[in-house]
Amino acid sequence: MHNIRLYISMQLLNILFSLAGVVVKLTSVSVQKNGMFSIETCIRMSGYVAILLVYAYCWQKIIKAATLSWAYLVSSMSIFWSMIWAITIFGETLTIWNLVGVCLVFVGTLLVNSNE
């Protein structure tokens, strides 16, 4: 039960971390549209920093409860979530090469951690 809760917590943390990429992409659009120091840009950048602060705090808690190799293995799933957001939020097209890339990252992380 503890491992399931930890795994779910890590996936929620991966989702949060991948959403930071969404916020920073929206921030870059705001910079181009409104300028670097507009209220909208500053709010979005503040949101990005806040997400990263929460992520860093939670990551420290998780690596106390899990082995580091397992934590990195599960965190490699954040690239999957980033791909989901790219498709659903930004309307980007999913290609076979996107899927191959995600699989390669996950398999590579599995191989690196296979001795532990």
C-alpha positions in Angstrom: 0.0 0.0 0.0 2.8 2.4 0.8 4.4 1.8 -2.6 1.2 2.5 -4.4 0.7 5.8 -2.5 4.2 6.7 -3.2 3.9 5.9 -6.9 0.6 7.9 -7.2 2.3 10.8 -5.4 5.2 10.7 -7.8 2.9 10.7 -10.8 1.0 13.7 -9.4 4.4 15.4 -9.0 5.3 14.5 -12.6 2.0 16.1 -13.8 2.8 19.2 -11.8 6.3 19.4 -13.2 5.1 18.9 -16.7 2.6 21.7 -16.2 5.5 24.0 -15.5 6.5 23.5 -19.1 2.9 24.6 -20.1 3.1 27.7 -18.0 6.5 28.7 -19.3 5.3 28.2 -22.9 2.3 30.4 -22.2 4.7 32.9 -20.6 6.8 33.1 -23.7 3.7 33.8 -25.7 2.9 36.6 -23.3 6.4 38.0 -23.6 6.0 38.2 -27.4 2.5 39.6 -27.2 2.7 42.0 -24.2 6.4 42.5 -23.4 8.7 41.2 -20.7 7.4 43.3 -17.9 3.7 43.3 -18.5 1.4 42.2 -15.6 0.3 39.1 -17.5 3.9 38.0 -18.1 4.9 38.6 -14.5 2.0 36.7 -13.2 2.7 33.7 -15.5 6.4 33.8 -14.6 5.5 33.9 -10.9 3.2 30.9 -11.4 6.1 29.1 -13.1 8.4 29.8 -10.2 5.8 28.8 -7.7 5.2 25.4 -9.5 9.0 24.8 -9.4 9.2 25.6 -5.7 6.4 23.2 -4.8 8.0 20.6 -7.0 11.4 21.0 -5.4 9.9 20.7 -1.9 7.8 17.6 -2.8 10.8 16.0 -4.6 12.9 16.3 -1.4 10.1 14.6 0.5 9.8 11.8 -2.0 13.5 10.9 -2.2 13.4 10.5 1.6 10.7 7.9 1.2 12.0 6.1 -1.9 15.3 5.0 -3.3 16.8 7.5 -5.7 17.0 5.1 -8.6 13.3 4.3 -8.3 12.4 7.9 -8.0 14.3 8.8 -11.2 12.7 5.9 -13.0 9.2 7.1 -12.1 10.1 10.7 -12.8 11.1 9.8 -16.4 7.3 9.6 -17.0 7.1 13.4 -16.9 8.1 13.4 -20.6 4.9 11.4 -21.2 2.8 14.0 -19.5 4.5 16.8 -21.4 3.6 15.0 -24.6 0.0 14.8 -23.4 -0.2 18.5 -22.7 1.4 19.4 -26.0 -1.3 17.4 -27.8 -4.3 18.5 -25.6 -3.5 22.1 -24.8 -1.4 23.3 -27.7 -2.9 21.1 -30.4 0.4 19.7 -31.5 0.5 16.6 -33.7 1.6 13.2 -32.2 3.9 11.4 -34.5 5.4 7.9 -34.3 8.7 9.5 -33.6 7.3 11.2 -30.5 6.2 7.8 -29.2 9.5 6.3 -30.1 11.3 9.1 -28.2 9.2 8.6 -25.1 9.8 4.9 -25.1 13.5 5.3 -25.6 13.7 7.7 -22.6 11.8 5.2 -20.4 13.7 2.2 -21.6 17.0 4.0 -21.2 16.1 4.9 -17.6 15.1 1.3 -17.0 18.5 0.1 -18.3 20.5 2.6 -16.2 18.6 1.5 -13.1 18.5 -2.3 -13.9 21.5 -3.1 -11.6 19.8 -1.6 -8.5 
